Amino acid sequence: MIYLCAAYFIIKNKEAYKELGADFLESKRKKNQIQSYLDKLKKLLIRFDKVLYY
């Protein structure tokens, strides 16, 4: 099934197949995790600011 999807997008976009590499998903997961932590920290800081000003 994965190969069928890959073939579909290669034909649809008229692009050559490009191997993403072994660490592609790990790198993407790490970036998403860092962004998630930053978003959570921003929410906590906003809540903390509200507590200080009341």
DADAQUI-V54239 format. One record per backbone hydrogen bond with DSSP energy under -0.5 kcal/mol. CO is the residue of the C=O (numbers start at 1). NH is the residue of the N-H. If there is no record, write none. Layout:
BEGIN
co:CO nh:NH
co:CO nh:NH
END
This chain:
BEGIN
co:1 nh:5
co:2 nh:6
co:3 nh:7
co:4 nh:8
co:5 nh:9
co:6 nh:10
co:7 nh:11
co:8 nh:12
co:9 nh:13
co:10 nh:14
co:10 nh:15
co:21 nh:24
co:23 nh:27
co:24 nh:28
co:25 nh:29
co:26 nh:30
co:27 nh:31
co:28 nh:32
co:29 nh:33
co:30 nh:34
co:31 nh:35
co:32 nh:36
co:33 nh:37
co:34 nh:38
co:35 nh:39
co:36 nh:40
co:37 nh:41
co:38 nh:42
co:39 nh:43
co:40 nh:44
co:41 nh:45
co:42 nh:46
co:43 nh:47
co:44 nh:48
co:45 nh:49
co:46 nh:50
co:47 nh:51
co:48 nh:52
co:49 nh:53
co:50 nh:54
co:51 nh:54
END
